[in-house]
Amino acid sequence: MKVGVVGTGYVGLVTGTCFAEMGYDVTCVDIDEAKVEKLSRGEATIFETGLELLLERNIKEGRLSFTTKLEDAATTCRVLFFALPTPPGGDGEADLSFVEGAARDLARIWTESGRTDYCVVVNKSTVPVGTADRVRGIIEAEGHKAGVLFDVVSNPEFLREGVAVSDFMKPERIVVGTSSAQAEDIMRSIYEPFVRQGNPILIMDERSSEMTKYAANSFLATKISFINEVANLCERVGANVDHVRQGMGTDSRIGNLFLYPGVGFGGSCFPKDVQALLRASHENDYDFKILDAVLTVNDRQRHSLGKKIVDHFGGSLAGKTIAVWGLAFKARTDDVRESPAHFVVRDLLGAGARVQAFDPEAMATTRAVFGDEITYGKQPYEVLEGADALAICTEWHEFRRPEYEKVKSLLRQPLVFDGRNLYKPERMRDMGFEYYSIGRP
């Protein structure tokens, strides 16, 4: 089966590469010529565990190709996935201009090419409820006279950055929104090799499918904000959030995932998706109070570590140097979109500090944001030298077992602010560190 993927960002590149790995003939389309040239050479444009190996193999074996011409996919592929960016607008509403533009271009190409065989157009992007209907309407309205029989399907992704390849190849569930029996048969056929262990392919209407993605991400964001609120209260009453989290998480109704306090959530999904669902509720005259609280708590939490540091030094960091470990929004990715670490860095700079930072993968993406405002180290210990304190912002494995004596010897004083609760307070105290974490005595 020929599969097309329009857009080669995190979702599109993983989707196209993994379909090729499963044996499909995949054409990926992107308007960025430099990116297409790089990908065609087998060079991944994002850091994602295991992706580059699959990319190289499937290009070599002829199952995966990249092009800047939508025609190459639109005229030949039986299934065409839209994996395009839907960034938040100023009011939080998802910007659908890329998706709508692709739909118009697709209609034009079909008309000009005279294609008449059946095609399934799949919204893989995270899109507001009603977008499948919108895309269908655009294709039908844009002078489409070629007579192509088509359906528009909603198929949201549930990929976690850092383990996206594994998530795609072994999904917990596949959600497909369609009212077409023909489209359902094709979508089941294309995904059946990925769920041979029995995980479900859930078929529902398009709007329920679109809502499912927003509801899932918003619920996970709610768990994060909730445990951060619990942690903040623990600090005030003398409780230990580690113990509280364990006591909560062993309840099967709650579970222990996403119950880790820290410096808030970030990335390309949670902030955007919560905002979009909140916006949708306002447009439909519904006051979704929980989502308002989730965003308010998260905004405050992203500034909590910086505030601890500034307060420790008496309200100003003028003349101080702070080392920062971790710049990506989470471990195992180079993505810094809405990264809590960047909020910490901005707070430190705003208080007058000099910042020396290291991240195993997110140096280039951070430099694109901060330029020369901060200093970048080639390895974690380099940024400690001469620093007045260490701030930990991302939970990379490399930071979990440092050489503690080396850390002490390089810092001007043994002072650590841990925004990810990587270390045990008792151990840090016994080793002579002054140690601040989230929600623990």
ZAMARGU-4260 file (C-alpha; in steps of 0.2 Angstrom, whole numbers, plus 5000, padded with zeros to 4 digits):
<rodrens>
0) 5000/5000/5000 | 5006/5017/4996 | 5006/5029/5010 | 5009/5048/5010 | 5013/5059/5025
5) 5012/5078/5023 | 5024/5086/5036 | 5040/5080/5043 | 5040/5087/5061 | 5040/5075/5076
10) 5024/5067/5072 | 5026/5066/5053 | 5043/5059/5053 | 5040/5046/5065 | 5024/5041/5057
15) 5032/5040/5039 | 5047/5031/5045 | 5037/5018/5056 | 5025/5014/5042 | 5040/5011/5030
20) 5048/5000/5043 | 5032/4989/5043 | 5034/4987/5024 | 5023/5001/5017 | 5029/5012/5002
25) 5030/5029/5010 | 5032/5046/5003 | 5035/5061/5015 | 5031/5078/5009 | 5038/5095/5017
30) 5040/5112/5010 | 5057/5115/5018 | 5070/5110/5004 | 5085/5110/5016 | 5075/5098/5028
35) 5070/5086/5013 | 5088/5086/5007 | 5094/5081/5024 | 5081/5068/5027 | 5084/5060/5010
40) 5102/5058/5015 | 5096/5048/5030 | 5100/5062/5043 | 5086/5064/5056 | 5081/5082/5059
45) 5075/5079/5076 | 5082/5068/5091 | 5072/5053/5094 | 5078/5037/5101 | 5080/5024/5087
50) 5073/5035/5073 | 5089/5038/5063 | 5093/5019/5062 | 5075/5016/5055 | 5077/5031/5043
55) 5093/5025/5036 | 5087/5007/5033 | 5071/5011/5025 | 5078/5024/5013 | 5092/5011/5008
60) 5079/4998/5005 | 5068/5010/4995 | 5052/5010/5005 | 5054/5028/5011 | 5057/5044/5001
65) 5056/5063/5004 | 5050/5076/4992 | 5044/5095/4992 | 5031/5091/4979 | 5014/5087/4986
70) 5009/5080/4969 | 5021/5065/4972 | 5010/5059/4986 | 4993/5066/4981 | 4992/5057/4965
75) 4998/5040/4970 | 4995/5036/4988 | 4979/5027/4994 | 4981/5035/5011 | 4987/5052/5014
80) 4991/5058/5032 | 4991/5076/5037 | 5004/5078/5051 | 5005/5097/5050 | 5009/5110/5064
85) 4993/5117/5073 | 5001/5130/5084 | 4991/5140/5097 | 4985/5157/5091 | 4985/5172/5103
90) 4969/5167/5111 | 4974/5149/5113 | 4964/5143/5098 | 4973/5130/5087 | 4980/5138/5071
95) 4973/5127/5056 | 4981/5137/5042 | 4993/5123/5038 | 4980/5110/5038 | 4968/5120/5028
100) 4981/5125/5015 | 4986/5107/5012 | 4968/5103/5009 | 4966/5116/4996 | 4982/5111/4988
105) 4976/5093/4988 | 4960/5098/4979 | 4969/5108/4966 | 4981/5093/4962 | 4967/5081/4961
110) 4957/5092/4949 | 4973/5095/4938 | 4979/5077/4938 | 4962/5069/4934 | 4964/5056/4948
115) 4948/5046/4951 | 4952/5031/4962 | 4948/5031/4981 | 4959/5040/4994 | 4958/5042/5013
120) 4964/5058/5020 | 4969/5057/5038 | 4971/5071/5050 | 4985/5065/5061 | 4988/5082/5068
125) 4980/5087/5084 | 4965/5097/5078 | 4950/5105/5086 | 4933/5096/5086 | 4925/5098/5069
130) 4941/5099/5059 | 4938/5083/5049 | 4921/5091/5043 | 4931/5107/5039 | 4944/5098/5029
135) 4931/5088/5019 | 4921/5104/5015 | 4937/5113/5009 | 4942/5099/4997 | 4924/5098/4991
140) 4923/5117/4989 | 4940/5121/4981 | 4934/5118/4963 | 4936/5099/4965 | 4930/5092/4948
145) 4941/5076/4946 | 4928/5065/4954 | 4940/5057/4967 | 4930/5047/4980 | 4938/5051/4996
150) 4934/5051/5015 | 4942/5062/5029 | 4947/5052/5044 | 4953/5058/5062 | 4967/5048/5068
155) 4975/5057/5083 | 4993/5052/5088 | 4998/5047/5106 | 5017/5048/5104 | 5028/5052/5119
160) 5043/5062/5114 | 5059/5052/5118 | 5050/5035/5115 | 5039/5040/5100 | 5046/5026/5089
165) 5042/5013/5102 | 5025/5020/5105 | 5021/5020/5086 | 5027/5002/5083 | 5018/4995/5099
170) 5003/5007/5103 | 4992/5004/5118 | 4977/5009/5107 | 4973/5016/5089 | 4959/5028/5089
175) 4951/5031/5072 | 4937/5043/5069 | 4926/5039/5053 | 4908/5036/5048 | 4914/5027/5032
180) 4914/5008/5032 | 4927/5009/5017 | 4938/5021/5026 | 4937/5010/5042 | 4942/4994/5033
185) 4957/5003/5026 | 4963/5010/5042 | 4961/4994/5051 | 4971/4985/5037 | 4985/4998/5039
190) 4986/4997/5058 | 4983/4978/5060 | 5002/4974/5060 | 5005/4986/5074 | 4992/4978/5086
195) 4995/4959/5084 | 4997/4958/5103 | 4979/4962/5105 | 4979/4980/5109 | 4963/4988/5102
200) 4959/4998/5086 | 4945/5010/5093 | 4932/5015/5079 | 4921/5030/5083 | 4914/5046/5075
205) 4926/5059/5069 | 4922/5072/5083 | 4923/5060/5097 | 4941/5055/5090 | 4946/5073/5089
210) 4940/5076/5107 | 4948/5060/5113 | 4966/5067/5110 | 4962/5084/5119 | 4954/5075/5133
215) 4968/5063/5136 | 4982/5076/5136 | 4972/5088/5147 | 4969/5074/5160 | 4987/5070/5160
220) 4991/5089/5162 | 4979/5090/5176 | 4987/5076/5186 | 5004/5085/5184 | 4997/5101/5190
225) 4988/5092/5205 | 5003/5084/5211 | 5013/5100/5210 | 4999/5109/5221 | 5001/5094/5233
230) 5020/5096/5233 | 5018/5115/5237 | 5007/5112/5251 | 5018/5098/5258 | 5032/5111/5259
235) 5021/5122/5270 | 5015/5108/5282 | 5031/5098/5283 | 5025/5083/5273 | 5035/5073/5260
240) 5027/5073/5243 | 5037/5057/5239 | 5028/5047/5252 | 5011/5055/5247 | 5014/5051/5229
245) 5017/5033/5233 | 5002/5032/5244 | 4991/5039/5230 | 4999/5030/5216 | 4997/5012/5223
250) 4978/5015/5222 | 4973/5007/5205 | 4960/5020/5203 | 4973/5034/5202 | 4989/5025/5196
255) 5007/5032/5198 | 5010/5039/5181 | 5011/5058/5179 | 5012/5060/5198 | 5029/5067/5199
260) 5031/5085/5205 | 5043/5097/5197 | 5044/5113/5188 | 5028/5111/5178 | 5024/5103/5161
265) 5030/5109/5144 | 5033/5103/5126 | 5023/5104/5110 | 5007/5095/5116 | 5001/5098/5134
270) 5001/5117/5135 | 4994/5119/5117 | 4981/5106/5119 | 4974/5112/5136 | 4973/5129/5129
275) 4964/5123/5114 | 4951/5113/5124 | 4948/5128/5135 | 4946/5139/5120 | 4933/5127/5113
280) 4924/5126/5129 | 4922/5145/5129 | 4917/5145/5111 | 4903/5133/5116 | 4898/5144/5131
285) 4905/5132/5144 | 4916/5137/5158 | 4928/5123/5160 | 4935/5128/5177 | 4947/5114/5180
290) 4957/5118/5164 | 4959/5136/5169 | 4966/5130/5186 | 4978/5118/5177 | 4986/5132/5167
295) 4986/5144/5181 | 4995/5131/5192 | 5007/5126/5178 | 5012/5144/5175 | 5016/5147/5193
300) 5025/5131/5194 | 5037/5135/5180 | 5043/5150/5190 | 5044/5141/5207 | 5062/5135/5205
305) 5068/5152/5200 | 5059/5160/5214 | 5068/5148/5227 | 5085/5153/5220 | 5081/5171/5220
310) 5074/5171/5237 | 5089/5161/5244 | 5101/5175/5238 | 5090/5189/5246 | 5080/5194/5231
315) 5094/5197/5218 | 5106/5187/5208 | 5117/5201/5203 | 5135/5195/5202 | 5130/5177/5204
320) 5133/5163/5192 | 5120/5148/5191 | 5124/5132/5183 | 5109/5124/5174 | 5107/5105/5170
325) 5094/5102/5158 | 5086/5113/5145 | 5074/5101/5135 | 5056/5101/5141 | 5059/5082/5146
330) 5073/5069/5145 | 5076/5060/5129 | 5072/5074/5117 | 5080/5090/5110 | 5063/5099/5110
335) 5063/5115/5120 | 5045/5121/5116 | 5037/5128/5131 | 5051/5120/5141 | 5050/5124/5160
340) 5069/5125/5160 | 5068/5140/5149 | 5057/5148/5161 | 5069/5145/5175 | 5083/5152/5164
345) 5073/5168/5160 | 5069/5170/5178 | 5088/5169/5183 | 5093/5181/5169 | 5080/5193/5174
350) 5086/5193/5192 | 5104/5197/5186 | 5112/5180/5186 | 5125/5174/5174 | 5119/5157/5167
355) 5130/5142/5162 | 5120/5128/5155 | 5121/5110/5149 | 5109/5098/5141 | 5114/5081/5132
360) 5103/5085/5117 | 5095/5102/5118 | 5110/5114/5116 | 5107/5119/5098 | 5088/5121/5100
365) 5092/5132/5116 | 5105/5142/5107 | 5092/5146/5094 | 5081/5154/5108 | 5094/5162/5119
370) 5109/5165/5108 | 5123/5172/5118 | 5113/5177/5133 | 5119/5161/5142 | 5135/5151/5142
375) 5135/5133/5135 | 5146/5119/5142 | 5151/5104/5132 | 5148/5092/5147 | 5139/5094/5164
380) 5154/5097/5175 | 5161/5111/5165 | 5146/5122/5169 | 5148/5120/5187 | 5165/5128/5188
385) 5164/5144/5198 | 5145/5143/5199 | 5137/5149/5215 | 5123/5135/5214 | 5117/5121/5203
390) 5099/5121/5196 | 5092/5104/5189 | 5078/5107/5177 | 5077/5091/5166 | 5077/5073/5172
395) 5091/5066/5161 | 5098/5049/5167 | 5115/5057/5166 | 5111/5068/5180 | 5104/5055/5192
400) 5121/5048/5198 | 5134/5062/5197 | 5151/5062/5206 | 5145/5071/5221 | 5162/5076/5227
405) 5167/5083/5210 | 5151/5093/5210 | 5155/5100/5227 | 5173/5104/5222 | 5168/5114/5207
410) 5154/5124/5214 | 5159/5139/5225 | 5147/5132/5238 | 5138/5115/5239 | 5121/5122/5235
415) 5109/5113/5224 | 5091/5117/5218 | 5083/5101/5211 | 5068/5105/5201 | 5065/5086/5197
420) 5068/5078/5214 | 5082/5067/5207 | 5091/5065/5224 | 5087/5060/5242 | 5087/5074/5254
425) 5095/5064/5268 | 5109/5059/5257 | 5112/5076/5251 | 5112/5083/5268 | 5124/5069/5274
430) 5136/5073/5260 | 5136/5092/5265 | 5125/5099/5252 | 5112/5113/5255 | 5098/5105/5245
435) 5081/5112/5239 | 5069/5101/5230 | 5050/5101/5227 | 5038/5096/5240 | 5050/5088/5252
440) 5057/5093/5269
</rodrens>
